[in-house]
Amino acid sequence: GGGTDGPTSLARQLLEHAPCDVLLLRAGPESGKRCKKILVPASGGPHARRALQHADRLAQDNTGLVNAIYIQRHEGDDAEGAGEAIILRELERTRLKGSPHVHAAVQTAENFTTGIASASDEDTDLILIGSSNHNFIRRALFGTVPESFFKGENQRALGVLRAAPELKERAHKRFVSLLDTYVPQLDRKARVELFEELQNGSVAGMDFIMLICLSTAIAALGLIQNSPA
């Protein structure tokens, strides 16, 4: 738990730099005691798929059920069929197709918030959302679902999961870190001076025009003589 607004907060640092899966949890009164029914929006992407996998493990440990939903914003037979194909594809990718603990369904709704509210019932103990967007994480923890979910007798827990970075993403971050460490970086004063030199050098003055004329003459001479150089 914890806020994600502060630039140096532990939650934000974990979200940005932790090499493992990270779960931000807004706990309910039964968190740690009961987790029988879990709602997971299967919207696609590595974070949503990882959330499905963790939810399946929780359901196995608690002899519970995972309600995996795809929120379809369009109505019609074709739209529902497309939603079913998408959620089945996600279950195949997570190797959960046919799992006795996972039930897949398509939820038609105007937006993500309404879809979660419609699919969640009084027996839902945990809503688990997979996402890497920090702004979405903040909205999900404190505004995506109705505040009524966290009040009264049937309070739900809400978690947002960020999957561990893939190998190529970790390698890219490591490469950038090495560049920042060993390659000299320009300070602000040097960057301003460089910008001024570039700006002054690009002005169409006499020196600039002479350089263009000379380079054009040299190129023309090379073409006339058929010289590769």
C-alpha positions as CSV (number, residue, x, y, z in Angstrom):
1,G,0.0,0.0,0.0
2,G,1.0,3.6,-0.1
3,G,0.7,6.7,-2.2
4,T,2.2,7.1,-5.7
5,D,2.2,10.9,-5.9
6,G,5.5,11.7,-4.2
7,P,8.4,11.7,-6.6
8,T,10.6,9.9,-4.1
9,S,7.9,7.7,-2.6
10,L,8.8,4.0,-2.1
11,A,5.7,3.0,-4.1
12,R,6.8,5.0,-7.2
13,Q,10.4,3.8,-7.0
14,L,9.2,0.2,-6.8
15,L,6.9,0.7,-9.8
16,E,9.7,2.2,-11.9
17,H,12.7,0.2,-10.9
18,A,11.8,-3.1,-9.1
19,P,12.9,-6.1,-11.3
20,C,10.0,-8.2,-10.1
21,D,6.2,-8.1,-10.2
22,V,4.8,-5.2,-8.1
23,L,1.3,-5.1,-6.6
24,L,-0.2,-1.9,-5.1
25,L,-3.1,-3.0,-2.9
26,R,-5.9,-1.0,-1.4
27,A,-6.9,-3.6,1.2
28,G,-10.3,-4.5,2.4
29,P,-11.4,-5.7,5.8
30,E,-11.1,-9.3,4.8
31,S,-7.7,-9.0,3.0
32,G,-5.4,-11.7,4.2
33,K,-8.3,-13.8,5.6
34,R,-10.5,-14.6,2.5
35,C,-10.1,-14.4,-1.2
36,K,-12.8,-16.6,-2.7
37,K,-13.8,-14.5,-5.7
38,I,-11.4,-12.4,-7.8
39,L,-12.4,-10.1,-10.7
40,V,-9.7,-9.5,-13.3
41,P,-10.3,-7.3,-16.4
42,A,-8.5,-9.2,-19.2
43,S,-7.8,-6.2,-21.4
44,G,-4.6,-7.6,-23.0
45,G,-1.0,-6.8,-22.5
46,P,1.7,-8.4,-20.3
47,H,0.4,-6.7,-17.1
48,A,-3.1,-7.9,-17.5
49,R,-1.9,-11.4,-18.3
50,R,0.3,-11.5,-15.3
51,A,-2.6,-10.4,-13.1
52,L,-4.6,-13.3,-14.5
53,Q,-1.8,-15.7,-13.5
54,H,-1.5,-14.4,-10.0
55,A,-5.3,-14.4,-9.6
56,D,-5.4,-18.1,-10.7
57,R,-2.8,-19.0,-8.0
58,L,-4.8,-17.1,-5.3
59,A,-7.9,-19.0,-6.4
60,Q,-6.2,-22.3,-6.2
61,D,-4.8,-21.5,-2.7
62,N,-8.3,-20.4,-1.5
63,T,-10.4,-22.8,-3.5
64,G,-11.9,-19.8,-5.1
65,L,-12.9,-18.5,-8.6
66,V,-11.4,-16.0,-11.0
67,N,-14.0,-14.0,-13.0
68,A,-11.9,-12.9,-16.0
69,I,-13.9,-10.2,-18.0
70,Y,-13.3,-8.4,-21.2
71,I,-15.0,-5.0,-21.2
72,Q,-16.6,-4.4,-24.6
73,R,-17.7,-0.8,-25.4
74,H,-19.7,-1.7,-28.5
75,E,-23.0,-3.6,-28.7
76,G,-24.1,-6.3,-31.1
77,D,-23.5,-9.9,-31.9
78,D,-20.2,-9.2,-33.8
79,A,-18.9,-7.1,-30.9
80,E,-19.7,-9.8,-28.3
81,G,-18.1,-12.4,-30.5
82,A,-15.0,-10.3,-30.9
83,G,-14.8,-9.8,-27.2
84,E,-15.1,-13.6,-26.6
85,A,-12.3,-14.2,-29.1
86,I,-10.0,-11.7,-27.4
87,I,-10.5,-13.1,-23.9
88,L,-10.0,-16.7,-25.0
89,R,-6.8,-15.6,-26.7
90,E,-5.6,-14.0,-23.5
91,L,-6.4,-17.2,-21.5
92,E,-4.4,-19.2,-24.1
93,R,-1.4,-16.9,-23.8
94,T,-1.5,-17.3,-20.0
95,R,-2.1,-21.1,-20.3
96,L,-5.3,-20.7,-18.2
97,K,-7.7,-21.9,-20.9
98,G,-9.7,-24.8,-19.4
99,S,-8.6,-23.9,-15.8
100,P,-11.4,-25.0,-13.3
101,H,-10.7,-21.8,-11.3
102,V,-11.2,-19.3,-14.2
103,H,-14.5,-18.2,-15.7
104,A,-14.4,-16.0,-18.8
105,A,-17.1,-13.5,-19.8
106,V,-17.7,-10.4,-21.9
107,Q,-19.1,-7.4,-20.1
108,T,-20.7,-4.7,-22.3
109,A,-20.3,-1.2,-20.8
110,E,-19.8,2.4,-21.8
111,N,-16.4,2.6,-20.2
112,F,-13.9,0.7,-18.0
113,T,-15.3,2.0,-14.7
114,T,-18.9,1.0,-15.5
115,G,-17.8,-2.4,-16.7
116,I,-16.0,-3.2,-13.5
117,A,-18.9,-2.0,-11.4
118,S,-21.4,-4.1,-13.4
119,A,-19.2,-7.2,-13.3
120,S,-18.5,-7.0,-9.6
121,D,-21.0,-8.4,-7.2
122,E,-21.3,-8.6,-3.4
123,D,-19.2,-11.8,-3.3
124,T,-16.2,-10.2,-5.0
125,D,-13.3,-10.1,-2.6
126,L,-10.6,-8.6,-4.8
127,I,-10.5,-6.6,-8.0
128,L,-7.1,-7.1,-9.6
129,I,-6.1,-4.8,-12.5
130,G,-2.9,-5.1,-14.6
131,S,-1.4,-1.9,-15.8
132,S,1.9,-0.1,-16.2
133,N,0.6,3.5,-16.5
134,H,1.3,5.4,-13.3
135,N,-1.6,7.8,-13.8
136,F,-4.0,4.9,-14.4
137,I,-2.6,3.2,-11.2
138,R,-3.4,6.2,-9.2
139,R,-6.9,6.5,-10.7
140,A,-7.5,2.8,-10.2
141,L,-6.5,2.9,-6.5
142,F,-8.4,6.0,-5.7
143,G,-11.0,6.7,-8.3
144,T,-11.6,4.2,-11.1
145,V,-14.1,2.1,-9.2
146,P,-17.0,3.6,-7.2
147,E,-16.2,4.7,-3.7
148,S,-19.1,2.5,-2.5
149,F,-16.9,-0.5,-3.1
150,F,-14.9,0.4,-0.1
151,K,-17.8,1.2,2.3
152,G,-20.3,-0.8,4.2
153,E,-20.3,-4.5,5.0
154,N,-19.2,-5.8,1.5
155,Q,-16.0,-3.9,1.1
156,R,-13.7,-5.1,-1.7
157,A,-9.9,-5.0,-2.0
158,L,-8.4,-3.4,-5.1
159,G,-5.0,-4.2,-6.5
160,V,-3.0,-2.9,-9.4
161,L,-0.2,-5.1,-10.7
162,R,2.8,-4.2,-12.8
163,A,4.5,-7.2,-14.3
164,A,8.3,-7.6,-14.0
165,P,10.1,-5.9,-16.9
166,E,11.1,-8.1,-19.8
167,L,14.7,-8.9,-20.5
168,K,15.0,-6.4,-23.4
169,E,13.5,-3.6,-21.3
170,R,16.0,-4.3,-18.4
171,A,18.9,-4.4,-20.9
172,H,17.8,-1.1,-22.4
173,K,17.6,0.5,-18.9
174,R,21.0,-0.9,-18.0
175,F,22.5,0.4,-21.3
176,V,21.1,3.9,-20.7
177,S,22.4,3.8,-17.1
178,L,25.9,2.9,-18.3
179,L,25.8,5.7,-20.8
180,D,24.8,8.2,-18.1
181,T,27.7,6.9,-15.9
182,Y,30.6,6.8,-18.4
183,V,29.7,9.2,-21.2
184,P,30.3,12.9,-20.2
185,Q,27.1,14.8,-20.0
186,L,26.7,18.5,-20.9
187,D,25.6,20.7,-18.1
188,R,22.9,23.4,-18.7
189,K,25.4,26.1,-19.5
190,A,27.2,24.0,-22.1
191,R,23.8,23.0,-23.7
192,V,22.8,26.7,-24.0
193,E,26.1,27.6,-25.6
194,L,25.9,24.7,-28.0
195,F,22.3,25.8,-29.0
196,E,23.4,29.3,-29.5
197,E,26.3,28.2,-31.8
198,L,24.0,26.0,-33.8
199,Q,21.4,28.8,-34.1
200,N,24.0,31.3,-35.2
201,G,25.6,28.9,-37.6
202,S,22.3,28.2,-39.4
203,V,21.6,31.9,-40.2
204,A,21.9,32.7,-43.9
205,G,24.8,35.1,-43.6
206,M,27.8,35.6,-46.0
207,D,29.8,32.8,-44.5
208,F,26.9,30.4,-44.8
209,I,26.2,31.3,-48.4
210,M,29.9,31.0,-49.4
211,L,30.1,27.5,-47.8
212,I,26.9,26.4,-49.7
213,C,28.3,27.7,-53.0
214,L,31.7,26.1,-52.6
215,S,30.2,22.7,-51.6
216,T,27.8,22.9,-54.6
217,A,30.7,23.7,-56.9
218,I,32.8,20.8,-55.6
219,A,29.8,18.4,-56.0
220,A,29.1,19.6,-59.5
221,L,32.8,19.1,-60.5
222,G,32.7,15.6,-59.1
223,L,29.6,14.7,-61.1
224,I,31.1,16.2,-64.4
225,Q,34.3,14.1,-63.9
226,N,32.3,11.1,-62.8
227,S,34.5,10.8,-59.7
228,P,33.3,8.5,-56.9
229,A,35.3,10.6,-54.4
